[in-house]
């Protein structure tokens, strides 16, 4: 039995962009894709204090909800971020998916 993600990846007649968008972004439309890609490109790999600040400002714009004092480490990957809700005082450390 294949997983839902595998079904999506191998669905015939669907472009690679649409497959990526369904599995990672979770929202349809080019504006949603561009927004997601801009935020992750700017913030995901930026090191140090600047990276922490960028992720603190930008990642909540992708999420369903984000509490106070949330820290996102470097190289954090958010799949279907609009479905993610994070409480106060949470640390998501480096390299988490």
C-alpha positions as a Markdown table, in Angstrom:
| # | Residue | x | y | z |
|---|---|---|---|---|
| 1 | Unk | 0.0 | 0.0 | 0.0 |
| 2 | Unk | 1.4 | 3.4 | -0.9 |
| 3 | Unk | 1.2 | 6.5 | 1.2 |
| 4 | Unk | -0.8 | 9.5 | 0.3 |
| 5 | Unk | 2.4 | 11.4 | -0.5 |
| 6 | Unk | 3.6 | 8.7 | -2.9 |
| 7 | Unk | 0.2 | 8.7 | -4.5 |
| 8 | Unk | 0.5 | 12.5 | -5.0 |
| 9 | Unk | 4.1 | 12.2 | -6.3 |
| 10 | Unk | 3.3 | 9.6 | -9.0 |
| 11 | Unk | -0.2 | 10.9 | -10.0 |
| 12 | Unk | -0.2 | 11.0 | -13.8 |
| 13 | Unk | -1.1 | 14.2 | -15.7 |
| 14 | Unk | -0.1 | 16.6 | -13.0 |
| 15 | Unk | 2.9 | 18.9 | -13.4 |
| 16 | Unk | 5.9 | 18.8 | -11.1 |
| 17 | Unk | 5.1 | 22.3 | -9.8 |
| 18 | Unk | 1.5 | 21.2 | -8.9 |
| 19 | Unk | 2.8 | 18.1 | -7.1 |
| 20 | Unk | 5.3 | 20.1 | -5.1 |
| 21 | Unk | 2.7 | 22.7 | -4.3 |
| 22 | Unk | 0.3 | 20.1 | -3.0 |
| 23 | Unk | 2.9 | 18.3 | -0.9 |
| 24 | Unk | 4.8 | 21.2 | 0.5 |
| 25 | Unk | 2.9 | 24.5 | 0.3 |
| 26 | Unk | -0.6 | 23.0 | 0.7 |
| 27 | Unk | -2.4 | 25.9 | -1.0 |
| 28 | Unk | -3.1 | 26.3 | -4.6 |
| 29 | Unk | -2.3 | 29.2 | -6.8 |
| 30 | Unk | 0.9 | 30.9 | -8.0 |
| 31 | Unk | 0.8 | 33.7 | -5.3 |
| 32 | Unk | 0.8 | 31.1 | -2.5 |
| 33 | Unk | 3.7 | 29.3 | -4.1 |
| 34 | Unk | 5.7 | 32.5 | -4.6 |
| 35 | Unk | 5.1 | 33.6 | -1.0 |
| 36 | Unk | 6.2 | 30.3 | 0.4 |
| 37 | Unk | 9.3 | 30.2 | -1.7 |
| 38 | Unk | 10.3 | 33.8 | -1.0 |
| 39 | Unk | 10.0 | 33.3 | 2.8 |
| 40 | Unk | 11.8 | 30.0 | 2.9 |
| 41 | Unk | 14.6 | 31.2 | 0.5 |
| 42 | Unk | 15.2 | 34.3 | 2.6 |
| 43 | Unk | 15.0 | 32.9 | 6.0 |
| 44 | Unk | 15.7 | 29.1 | 6.0 |
| 45 | Unk | 19.4 | 29.1 | 5.5 |
| 46 | Unk | 20.4 | 32.4 | 7.0 |
| 47 | Unk | 22.8 | 31.8 | 9.9 |
| 48 | Unk | 23.2 | 33.6 | 13.2 |
| 49 | Unk | 21.1 | 36.3 | 14.8 |
| 50 | Unk | 19.9 | 37.7 | 11.4 |
| 51 | Unk | 18.5 | 34.3 | 10.5 |
| 52 | Unk | 16.8 | 33.9 | 13.9 |
| 53 | Unk | 15.2 | 37.4 | 13.4 |
| 54 | Unk | 14.1 | 36.7 | 9.9 |
| 55 | Unk | 12.5 | 33.4 | 10.8 |
| 56 | Unk | 10.8 | 34.9 | 13.8 |
| 57 | Unk | 9.3 | 37.6 | 11.6 |
| 58 | Unk | 8.6 | 35.6 | 8.4 |
| 59 | Unk | 7.7 | 32.0 | 9.4 |
| 60 | Unk | 4.5 | 33.0 | 11.4 |
| 61 | Unk | 3.2 | 34.4 | 8.1 |
| 62 | Unk | 3.1 | 30.9 | 6.7 |
| 63 | Unk | 1.7 | 29.2 | 9.8 |
| 64 | Unk | -1.9 | 28.6 | 10.8 |
| 65 | Unk | -1.1 | 30.1 | 14.2 |
| 66 | Unk | 2.1 | 31.0 | 16.1 |
| 67 | Unk | 2.5 | 31.9 | 19.8 |
| 68 | Unk | 4.9 | 34.2 | 21.5 |
| 69 | Unk | 8.6 | 33.5 | 22.0 |
| 70 | Unk | 8.8 | 30.9 | 19.3 |
| 71 | Unk | 12.3 | 30.2 | 18.0 |
| 72 | Unk | 12.9 | 28.6 | 14.6 |
| 73 | Unk | 16.4 | 27.1 | 14.0 |
| 74 | Unk | 18.3 | 27.1 | 10.8 |
| 75 | Unk | 17.1 | 24.7 | 8.0 |
| 76 | Unk | 13.7 | 24.1 | 9.5 |
| 77 | Unk | 11.3 | 22.7 | 6.8 |
| 78 | Unk | 7.6 | 23.5 | 7.2 |
| 79 | Unk | 5.3 | 21.3 | 5.0 |
| 80 | Unk | 1.7 | 22.4 | 4.7 |
| 81 | Unk | 2.5 | 25.2 | 7.1 |
| 82 | Unk | -1.0 | 26.7 | 7.1 |
| 83 | Unk | -2.1 | 23.5 | 9.1 |
| 84 | Unk | 0.6 | 24.0 | 11.8 |
| 85 | Unk | -0.3 | 25.7 | 15.1 |
| 86 | Unk | 2.5 | 26.4 | 17.6 |
| 87 | Unk | 2.0 | 27.5 | 21.2 |
| 88 | Unk | 4.0 | 30.0 | 23.2 |
| 89 | Unk | 7.6 | 29.4 | 24.2 |
| 90 | Unk | 8.4 | 26.7 | 21.7 |
| 91 | Unk | 11.9 | 26.0 | 20.1 |
| 92 | Unk | 12.0 | 24.2 | 16.8 |
| 93 | Unk | 15.7 | 23.4 | 16.5 |
| 94 | Unk | 18.0 | 23.2 | 13.5 |
| 95 | Unk | 17.3 | 20.7 | 10.7 |
| 96 | Unk | 13.8 | 19.8 | 11.8 |
| 97 | Unk | 11.1 | 18.7 | 9.3 |
